[in-house]
Amino acid sequence: MFVIDTPTPFKIKKFDTLSDKDREPSEKHGLQLYFSDGDLPAHMIEMLDPALPSVVYAPGDKAKQGSLEGMDTEIVTSAGSKMGVVSWAEESTGYKLTIDYGMGEKSNIVLEDCKVSGLKWKAKPGSVEVKRLIIESPNATEKIIGKVGVLKSTKVSITLLPPVVVQGELGAPAPAPAKPKAPKSPKGGEASKAALDASGKNPFAQGTPEAALAGSTPH
């Protein structure tokens, strides 16, 4: 789905308040906003699918454009023109929507944990025209709903940011299993202890060196 990290004008075409039948008075409403009439840079369709830009756009003729400012650098291909308005069947969750209310940063409308869906777009030379974008939030206060009502049918600047993924949450490699420790070799007298036979007796001679010699077999 699109990421709109630079304030971009969109029209709030309409909005719906979503409430459960059994909602408590203290619980927040759901709010579904329908945006339209937004223009985004052409390269942003790569966020939808990396293969799209090469299908929809082709480099403009720089020789004809010369160095005039404001000339489009991408033209719509024949395939892109035939696609018309594209309905993009994708839903994304966890987004943060910020709407500029026009009275300073503190007055901005901020909605967390939004679901983004219902995207309709059309390729234009040098840009993507957003015909529809539905953003739904589960935690709108009465105050926010009132402010949105004031902005209905007007153009406002919005940003739409994806959820922040903490490093290590996704795709982190599993820790390597611990290598088994090699058994330690017995030292000194431990070798004698390890040589006990099944009867529990030490096969080596016991007592003094003389006793050991006495028990040895002469050649």
VEXDREN-892757 format. One record per residue: x, y, z of N, C-alpha, C, O in turn; residue in three letters. Coordinates in steps of 0.001 Angstrom, whole numbers, plus 500000, padded with zeros to 6 digits. Last residue first. Layout:
XYZXYZXYZXYZALA;...
% end
This chain:
558931436413535286559160435942533910560030434709533945560347434147532897HIS;556463436416537957557872436460537468557959435915536060557166435057535670PRO;553688438528538338554093437188537870555533437270537372555836438069536486THR;553132440469541323553381440369539880553899439000539543554506438354540398SER;552854440754543974551744440178543267551983440024541796551129439501541080GLY;555141442071544660554932440697545131553837440022544385553888438810544179ALA;554711444646543618555745443788543023555548442318543401555756441426542578LEU;552687445507545352552404445429543924553396444519543223553025443725542358ALA;554004445538547693552869444619547512552541444447546046552168443368545587ALA;555803447574547194556295446215547420555201445188547214555424444119546645GLU;554136449843546953554830449362545753555343447954545923555347447182544964PRO;551177449131548979552498449701548749553083449214547445552573448250546873THR;547712449058547824548716449112548878550027449672548404550057450560547552GLY;546640447069545028546428448036546078547622448056547025548448447144547006GLN;546780446759541449547216446316542786547055447427543779547290448593543459ALA;543779447263539513545170447583539800545521447147541214544660447158542093PHE;541093446794539426541983445744538892543447446039539161544281445141539046PRO;538971447407542088540008448030541267540948446958540770541559446261541581ASN;535599446295541961536963446185542473537939446829541526537757446800540309LYS;533129446217540854533407447326541750534794447282542328535150448154543121GLY;532581444433538944532388443982540326532611445085541332532324444925542518SER;533301445648536595531880445554536903531615445133538335530557445432538888ALA;536212447626537488535468446638536706534028446545537196533608447274538095ASP;537493450894537185536825449915538040536052448913537192535321449301536281LEU;538670452933535779538981451565535356538356450522536252538664449340536096ALA;538211455362536842537396455014535680537587453580535269536787453038534506ALA;540171455428538773538787455308539205537897454870538053536949454108538244LYS;542398455793537142542283454555537908540846454333538347540344453210538309SER;541907458330536178541959457224535227541793455902535948541134454992535445ALA;542165459930538376540806459730537875540760458592536873539724457948536712GLU;544819460296538941544173459185539617542770458938539134542199457884539414GLY;545149462167536000545841461503537112545102460302537627544783459387536868GLY;541975463005534523543337463380534886543842462514536033543079462161536933LYS;539907462304531700540243462131533118541693462435533387542554462147532555PRO;538841464848529502539658463652529693539983463521531165540301464514531819SER;535466466002529234536832466219529697537555464890529866536960463912530319LYS;533493465982526251533776465471527603535233465669527973536124465523527136PRO;532603469055524684533346467799524620533625467313526028533953468108526909ALA;529337470387524638530692470442525168531348469072525097530727468057525411LYS;527483471117521689527701470285522876529146470346523328530067470355522510PRO;526614474461520878527442473299520567527626472464521830527889473002522906LYS;523285475635520736524564475596521449525321474323521104524740473239521046ALA;521878476657517603521887475780518775523270475743519414524289475809518727PRO;521466480106516836522126478839516546522129477965517790522353478452518898ALA;518253481655516807519584481521517393520161480148517122519449479145517169PRO;516771482421513642516708481710514919518105481568515486519057481379514729ALA;516768485735512294517192484336512243517128483701513621517393484349514634PRO;513873487676511894515112487502512637515510486038512604514674485173512862ALA;511476488246510660512597487813509835513902487632510573514944487449509943GLY;510470490628513039510155489854511850511437489471511134512364490272511019LEU;511735491684515292510403491092515412510089490176514242509522489097514413GLU;514125492848514741514180491558515416512818490897515553512724489715515884GLY;513117496136515168514127495229514625514176493953515445514259493979516673GLN;509688496778515014510888496774515845511852495741515306511465494608515019VAL;508039498556512638508437497194512995509729497262513786510745497746513288VAL;505393500738512611506827500638512877507126499218513336506539498734514304VAL;503010500883509936503388500515511306504899500383511445505589499970510514PRO;503233503777507693503032502358508009503403502058509450504036502877510115PRO;501406506844507399502654506145507699502372504706508113501389504439508804LEU;500322509450505698499877508088506014501129507233506172501822506939505197LEU;499193512807505913500295511848505809499749510507506255498836510431507078THR;497386515399504163497467514221505029498832513543504885499520513690503875ILE;495646518423503850496928517728503686496992516563504670496692516718505854SER;492424518680502297493293518782503467494601518055503158494641517173502300VAL;489624520100500775490943519487500585491790519747501812491870520871502308LYS;486236519214501743487329520167501528488634519398501310488732518211501619THR;484308517423502426484226518020501078485279519092500837485221519802499834SER;484712518018505910484108517237504828483975518069503553483589519238503583LYS;485612519416508092486501519342506920485890518588505737486497518530504668LEU;483718519131510050483998520491509570484773520445508251484615521320507399VAL;483925516405510557482706516938509959482896518330509393482303518675508371GLY;486342516293511888486258515728510533485025516256509823485066516527508623VAL;485547517393514317486526518123513491486512517614512055486651518395511114LYS;483797515385515249483310516748515011484249517536514114483793518273513240GLY;485569513264515538484472513150514570483899514531514242483558514809513092ILE;487157514265517615487745514021516283486648513956515226486786514528514145ILE;485264514313519698485921515550519269486506515399517870486372516294517036LYS;484667511651520053483602512560519599484210513858519061483720514425518085GLU;487453509714518755486675510356519819485581511237519206485581511520518008THR;488154506631517245487890508066517050487032508605518184486006508018518531ALA;489332503973516786489404504725518055489256506232517866490120507009518273ASN;489591502521514485488671502000515501488561502881516744487788502578517653PRO;489530503886511181490152503865512506489143503353513531487965503704513463SER;490179503546507752489256503277508861490026503184510177491041502493510271GLU;490176504902504611490982504734505823490031504642507009489202505522507240ILE;490206504508501190489387504370502395490308504092503587491114503161503562ILE;490454506378498373491287505726499381490468505705500670490083506755501183LEU;490159507078494922489515506739496191490530506053497094491353505257496642ARG;491818508133493006490377508375492879489633508080494175488631508717494498LYS;494825509526492683494090508655493601492615509038493551492219510116493993VAL;496921509540489976495739510195490537494989509200491410494563508148490933GLU;500318509780489763499224508820489966498073509577490608498236510185491665VAL;502395511370487216501805511221488546500745510117488548500340509602487506SER;503412511587484619504199512112485728503607511931487107504246512299488093GLY;500348511323483174501741511663482881502431512280484095502067513370484538PRO;498566509006485307498616510244484529500072510515484188500959509982484855LYS;496673506180486220497975506720485818497796507969484973496987507998484046ALA;494524506010488973494649506108487521495987506760487193496380507754487803LYS;493013504010491586493968504979491050494004504926489529493582503957488897TRP;491566503169494618491339503264493174492266504349492639492305505462493163LYS;491507501195497524492267502111496676491838502002495211491756500912494645LEU;490375499819499714489516500489498734490232501441497799489630502404497323GLY;492301500585502736491746499692501710491046500529500646491104501759500657SER;493780500454505869493763501164504586493298500184503508493840499086503385VAL;493132500935509278493098499984508160492954500778506869492111501670506776LYS;495137502330511919494153502435510837494275501277509845495353500729509612CYS;496446503008514356495951501646514099494879501617513011493846500964513160ASP;495401506426515003496333505304515036495628504005514654494400503918514631GLU;495031509663513886494329508393514091495329507246513956496010507110512939LEU;494930513035514534495828511876514450495034510621514795494437510530515868VAL;494530516217513389493788515000513705494718513813513492495234513612512392ILE;496148519109514781496029518049513782495217516864514305495223516558515498ASN;496669521045516611495259520864516242495054519712515265493915519368514947SER;499384521174516843498631520638517981497161520390517646496489519613518323LYS;500191522471514465500420521030514633499578520426515748499106519296515625GLU;497702524776513185498927524420513890498984522932514176497974522229514138GLY;495281524651511915495448525602513025496690525269513853496712525462515069MET;494765522713510031494938524091509580495115525117510678495103526319510415GLY;494692520062510335493437520772510599493527522259510272492522522969510238TYR;495986517484508576496292518861508962494975519628509116494239519816508148ASP;495886514259509765495187515245508923495502516634509456495307516920510637ILE;497521511218509721497541512567510289496894513525509300497300513600508140THR;497358507806510461496869508885509603496933510204510363496465510304511497LEU;499200504939510506498930506166511273498560507279510299499347507647509428LYS;498316501423510219498804502710509710498431503868510645497498503786511444TYR;497421498850510705498446499407511580498979500761511166499992501214511701GLY;496992497132507515496584497574508846497763498176509613498924498033509230THR;495661496916504227496826497002505109496373497573506441495469498408506487SER;494367495205501448494109495836502743495385495811503560496102494811503585GLU;493626495346498001494610495117499059494174495856500317493679496982500257GLU;492901495620495009492333494778496067493404494432497100494003493356497062ALA;492392498514493349493484497717493916492965496951495138492635497546496164TRP;491114499357490345490700499042491712491719498072492292491889496958491797SER;492055501842488110492402500526488646491886500409490079492181501255490923VAL;490832503350485291490843503431486753491028502019487316490242501117487023VAL;492847502253482539491839503156483094491973503289484601493083503336485133GLY;494336500565480964493951500093482295492872500972482917492073500500483726MET;495092501917478733493972500987478600493495500466479957492370499981480076LYS;497304503312479629496102504062479242494874503151479192493769503552479556SER;499125501229480030498676502019481166497407502790480867496532502917481724GLY;499536500400477402498906499478478357498363500240479561497276499939480056ALA;500822502658476423499541502257475838498799501319476788497585501429476959SER;502155504566479234502246503638478110500852503335477562499840503706478157THR;502568507911480090501769506709480295501860505837479051501662506321477937VAL;505823509214480816504590509225480032503860507899480265504483506891480599ILE;507771511162483024507226509853482670505960510031481846505129510891482140GLU;508391513788483378509507512911483029509034511505482697509803510718482145THR;506758516772482381506680515426482942507854514581482472508260514652481312ASP;507969519997483220507636519013482202507666517620482820508500517328483678MET;508892521702485154507487521314485227507076520322484166505944519839484190GLY;511170523583483157510729523075484446509244522733484390508458523372483691GLU;512867522648480256511759523403480838511321522771482149511127521558482229LEU;514874521645478758515172521879480173514056522663480860514267523268481912SER;513325519325476590514366520305476840514605520465478321514539519486479064GLY;511424517656475584511086518428476774512083519547477029511744520581477604GLN;512672516440473490511564517347473197511244518235474391510850519392474244LYS;514568514996474888515017515882473812513941516906473472514232518072473204ALA;513147513371476575513855514512477161514329515496476101514478516687476374LYS;510312511882476497511290512301475490511985513566475977511480514677475813ASP;509949509832479499509537510866478555510651511200477586511807510845477818GLY;509874506301480035510589507583480152510099508572479107509860508198477959PRO;506621504988480823507844504939480022508546506282480174507892507297480414ALA;504353503093482920505076504305482511506278503988481639506863502907481698TYR;503233500561483294502355501729483207503063502956482639502443503767481952VAL;505280498700483392504086498411482586503317499694482293502814499891481187VAL;507162499699485102507602499393483730506427499084482811506550499190481591SER;505648499976487525506179501143486805506562500856485358506314501681484479PRO;504917497220488369503966498172487785504607499316487001504151499609485895LEU;506647495560489705506565495412488251505713496493487589505778496667486372ALA;506373496000492452507594496459491781507539496386490258508303497075489583PRO;503350497288493584503976496112492970505206496591492201505096497499491378ASP;503042499426495345501970498455495180502496497157494594502139496067495042LEU;505338500873495124504992500362496450503874499318496373503774498438497228MET;505246501787492564506163500675492832505900500077494216506205498908494455GLU;503767504004492577503038502751492318503953501540492486503484500403492544ILE;505514506106492911504943505509494112504133504249493840503838503497494769MET;506351507328490613507158506199491084506530505489492287506959504393492649HIS;504621509513490268504428508292489479505163507094490063504660505971490016ALA;503439511113493255504463510914492221504310509554491542503917508573492173PRO;499876511723493515501129511218494070502149511044492950501760510845491799LEU;497024513524494265498045513262493243499347512872493926499854513585494793ASP;493582512969495055494967513118495491495922512798494355495659511895493561GLY;490766512623494990491422513780494357492829514041494911493204515179495193ASP;489664511336498219489742511337496756490578512533496296491033513342497105SER;488727509251501017489522510328500419489518510194498900489386509095498360PHE;486582508495503507486767508275502071487505509487501496486981510601501489TYR;486846506987506697486985508180505858487238507780504414488002506857504130LEU;485261505806509463485676505407508119485673506647507222484635507275507016GLN;485670505068512813485502506151511836486070505707510495487223505285510407LEU;484185503878515823484973503624514630484686504737513634483585505287513611GLY;484321505541519042483665505134517798484700504618516804485898504876516919HIS;485136504402522388485316505251521205484587504667519999484281503476519945LYS;483120504101525356483954503530524295484009504460523086483066505199522802GLU;481267505108527102482658505550527278483579505047526169484709505521526052SER;478882503827526431479017505276526189480451505772526277480819506739525610PRO;479579500691524751479377501454525974479549502949525683480294503306524771GLU;477906499026522133478992499923522540478616500678523811477519501220523941ARG;476314497175520915476486497066522370477594497983522889478153497743523959ASP;476500497781518237475198497880518882475338497934520413474594498633521101LYS;479331499796517365478717498510517681477398498743518410477206499748519095ASP;479692502218514825479473501920516244478841500546516392477936500178515643SER;481212504450512735480938503028512923480814502748514419481740503019515184LEU;480466507077510625480755506700512007480314505260512206479183504895511886THR;481951507981507555480904507245508258481378506954509680482543506626509905ASP;482471510601505156482917509769506268481712509113506925480596509628506859PHE;483712511836501977482652511557502948483252510769504096484396510321504025LYS;485977513108500911484737513038500137483542512773501042482492513398500899LYS;488389515097501566487572514181502362486192514142501710485357515019501928ILE;490975515273499162489645515722499564488995514659500445489036513470500127LYS;494432515964499808493364515031499438492036515666499852491983516486500768PHE;497815516980499533496389517365499550495476516233499050495726515631498005PRO;500302515714501715499766515723500354498279516058500399497546515490501210THR;503294515674503481501902516171503461501402516385502036501994517132501257PRO;505054512665502971505074514115502773503635514619502735502817514043502017THR;504548510018503131505332510597504225505515512108504087506064512754504978ASP;502521507722502470502510509149502154503237509856503293502628510242504290ILE;502680504683500972503151505397502147503226506869501754503923507221500802VAL;500304502376499611501060503624499567501537504045500955500879503792501964PHE;500855498805500000500000500000500000500892501247500000502073501183500342MET;
% end
